[in-house]
Amino acid sequence: MDGMTTAANRLLLVDDEEAIVFAFSQLLKAPNLQIDTATSLQDAVNHLKNNNYSAVIADLRLSGSTNLEGYDVIREARATQADCIIIIVTAYGGEDTAKTVSQLGADYYFEKPVSPKTIKDLLKSKAVYP
């Protein structure tokens, strides 16, 4: 992994809605925590190839369509970040979606709305949030 930057506590937030990315990054902001954001699948893939993350928090629909590009985020994160925690948050979930994200390698699944405190508490319990 030459050229990759590392951070003990570094998060990647992936959502096509910039307001959600901004709000979550502000609410999760903490000392000794670096938060990167991506609003498209390509942005997320670029971040995942160039950085090490302790956690990835991603929406499933990234282009405002019915495409579930979040599945590709899970695949890429699992391929490049074997030890990171992958959290999926979606407004378009259900039992089948939960099963699929788990099979792809996501660690946690939440349906929107989910509070930043819930995510923060989960990250703290996994020692990836300061």
Secondary structure, DSSP 8 states (H G I E B T S, - for coil): -TT-B--SSEEEEE-S-HHHHHHHHHHH--TT-EEEEESSHHHHHHHHHHB--SEEEE-S--SSSS--THHHHHHHHHHH-TTSEEEEEESS--HHHHHHHHHHT-SEEEESS--HHHHHHHHHHTT---
